[in-house]
Amino acid sequence: MLFSGKNIIVTGATGDLGVAIVQRLISQGANVLAVAGHQSEISRLATFSGPGTLETSVADVSDAEQVLGYATRAFALWGQIDGFVNNAGIQTPVRPIVAFPEEDFDRVMAVNVRGVFLGMKYVLPRMREGGSVVNMSSALGLVGGAGICAYVPSKRAIIGLTKTAALEQGPRGVRVNACCPDPIAGRMTFKLAEEVFAGSKKTFAETVPLGRHRTPEDVAGLVSYLLSDDSSYATGTAHSVDGGFTTA
Ligand SMILES: NC(=O)c1ccc[n+]([C@@H]2O[C@H](COP(=O)([O-])OP(=O)(O)OC[C@H]3O[C@@H](n4cnc5c(N)ncnc54)[C@H](O)[C@@H]3O)[C@@H](O)[C@H]2O)c1
């Protein structure tokens, strides 16, 4: 049991990736506080069972008071936080910069950048020495993407936040890494991948060197590694899980 007795917060826990991550952690013995953006999504976690335990919470990650709320709840539940998966994020319809709505830009920055910043601001002081944070960036934080002018810089900013936090937290032995998945067949970015590749002769999967769509479990595996002691000397990194998407 990789995470037996470990206490881990996961935001965006009711999304395609979040569900797979929560499932993986609980099956490895973790106690998980799963934070969703909306109460109506909590049922997506209903079928989970031990050996770890599951608590749920609802919070808007762009709202400081609500972020403080889930951080203090986790600390009250467990008395110590070992891991934090800062995973909540959003994407908007694909548009060129010249036609991109300002309110969409601001909303993506509020959730993806401010949300990750606030998460670390309020969870890190409650995390034990030697704990591990995984911030969910994207392959699109490593390369450009036409029509994705809010999401791309938001995911790149997460890598900057990750490196900054790694420097600040290193002396406490707290590791902070970013996870960079390519777009998969999920409700958020499958559409994105198809929109970006609309008009191209190749499908998105055909552009990936490994030649297939990634699964949520592929990401859960990397997140599990980054949370665990198996990655005990890794901090400040941006780890790709993209089938080689960003390699060419
Ligand atoms: N799906 C992909 O292909 C892919 C690729 C690279 C990176 N990512 C990143 O992985 C993370 C999860 O993506 P996903 O595919 O599971 O998305 P999803 O749309 O399936 O789920 C999003 C999750 O974030 C939560 N959320 C949204 N807005 C929120 C807010 N304001 N406050 C709190 N929670 C909020 C939702 O409740 C949900 O749990 C995101 O950060 C995304 O950018 C996804």
The ligand as an SDF file (V2000), in Angstrom:
LIG
                    3D

 44 48  0  0  0  0  0  0  0  0999 V2000
   -8.3180   16.1990  -19.8590 N   0  0  0  0  0  0  0  0  0  0  0  0
   -7.1590   16.4690  -20.4820 C   0  0  0  0  0  0  0  0  0  0  0  0
   -6.9200   16.0440  -21.5950 O   0  0  0  0  0  0  0  0  0  0  0  0
   -6.1360   17.3210  -19.8120 C   0  0  0  0  0  0  0  0  0  0  0  0
   -4.8890   17.4940  -20.4120 C   0  0  0  0  0  0  0  0  0  0  0  0
   -3.9390   18.2740  -19.7830 C   0  0  0  0  0  0  0  0  0  0  0  0
   -4.2340   18.8720  -18.5800 C   0  0  0  0  0  0  0  0  0  0  0  0
   -5.4640   18.7060  -18.0300 N   0  0  0  0  0  0  0  0  0  0  0  0
   -5.7340   19.3570  -16.7570 C   0  0  0  0  0  0  0  0  0  0  0  0
   -6.1430   18.3870  -15.8180 O   0  0  0  0  0  0  0  0  0  0  0  0
   -7.0640   18.9670  -14.8910 C   0  0  0  0  0  0  0  0  0  0  0  0
   -8.3220   18.1290  -14.8330 C   0  0  0  0  0  0  0  0  0  0  0  0
   -8.8690   18.0460  -16.1430 O   0  0  0  0  0  0  0  0  0  0  0  0
  -10.1260   17.1030  -16.4970 P   0  0  0  0  0  0  0  0  0  0  0  0
   -9.9340   16.6320  -17.8720 O   0  0  0  0  0  0  0  0  0  0  0  0
  -10.3480   16.1100  -15.4150 O   0  0  0  0  0  0  0  0  0  0  0  0
  -11.2970   18.1960  -16.4990 O   0  0  0  0  0  0  0  0  0  0  0  0
  -12.8540   18.0360  -16.2020 P   0  0  0  0  0  0  0  0  0  0  0  0
  -13.5270   19.1540  -16.9000 O   0  0  0  0  0  0  0  0  0  0  0  0
  -13.3050   16.6500  -16.4630 O   0  0  0  0  0  0  0  0  0  0  0  0
  -12.9360   18.2910  -14.6250 O   0  0  0  0  0  0  0  0  0  0  0  0
  -12.6250   19.5450  -14.0800 C   0  0  0  0  0  0  0  0  0  0  0  0
  -12.6720   19.4650  -12.5710 C   0  0  0  0  0  0  0  0  0  0  0  0
  -12.3350   20.7600  -12.0690 O   0  0  0  0  0  0  0  0  0  0  0  0
  -13.3910   21.2110  -11.2260 C   0  0  0  0  0  0  0  0  0  0  0  0
  -13.5340   22.6570  -11.3450 N   0  0  0  0  0  0  0  0  0  0  0  0
  -13.7870   23.4010  -12.4540 C   0  0  0  0  0  0  0  0  0  0  0  0
  -13.8640   24.6940  -12.1280 N   0  0  0  0  0  0  0  0  0  0  0  0
  -13.6690   24.7780  -10.7800 C   0  0  0  0  0  0  0  0  0  0  0  0
  -13.6270   25.8260   -9.8360 C   0  0  0  0  0  0  0  0  0  0  0  0
  -13.8130   27.1140  -10.2030 N   0  0  0  0  0  0  0  0  0  0  0  0
  -13.4180   25.5210   -8.5390 N   0  0  0  0  0  0  0  0  0  0  0  0
  -13.2290   24.2390   -8.1550 C   0  0  0  0  0  0  0  0  0  0  0  0
  -13.2320   23.1980   -8.9900 N   0  0  0  0  0  0  0  0  0  0  0  0
  -13.4620   23.4740  -10.2860 C   0  0  0  0  0  0  0  0  0  0  0  0
  -14.6300   20.4790  -11.6750 C   0  0  0  0  0  0  0  0  0  0  0  0
  -15.5820   20.4400  -10.5990 O   0  0  0  0  0  0  0  0  0  0  0  0
  -14.0360   19.1100  -12.0160 C   0  0  0  0  0  0  0  0  0  0  0  0
  -13.8830   18.3630  -10.8310 O   0  0  0  0  0  0  0  0  0  0  0  0
   -7.2960   20.4040  -15.3660 C   0  0  0  0  0  0  0  0  0  0  0  0
   -6.4400   21.2780  -14.6640 O   0  0  0  0  0  0  0  0  0  0  0  0
   -6.8760   20.3390  -16.8350 C   0  0  0  0  0  0  0  0  0  0  0  0
   -6.4670   21.5890  -17.3190 O   0  0  0  0  0  0  0  0  0  0  0  0
   -6.4240   17.9390  -18.6090 C   0  0  0  0  0  0  0  0  0  0  0  0
  1  2  1  0
  2  3  2  0
  2  4  1  0
  4  5  1  0
  4 44  2  0
  5  6  2  0
  6  7  1  0
  7  8  2  0
  8  9  1  0
  8 44  1  0
  9 10  1  0
  9 42  1  0
 10 11  1  0
 11 12  1  0
 11 40  1  0
 12 13  1  0
 13 14  1  0
 14 15  2  0
 14 16  1  0
 14 17  1  0
 17 18  1  0
 18 19  2  0
 18 20  1  0
 18 21  1  0
 21 22  1  0
 22 23  1  0
 23 24  1  0
 23 38  1  0
 24 25  1  0
 25 26  1  0
 25 36  1  0
 26 27  1  0
 26 35  1  0
 27 28  2  0
 28 29  1  0
 29 30  1  0
 29 35  2  0
 30 31  1  0
 30 32  2  0
 32 33  1  0
 33 34  2  0
 34 35  1  0
 36 37  1  0
 36 38  1  0
 38 39  1  0
 40 41  1  0
 40 42  1  0
 42 43  1  0
M  CHG  2   8   1  16  -1
M  END
$$$$
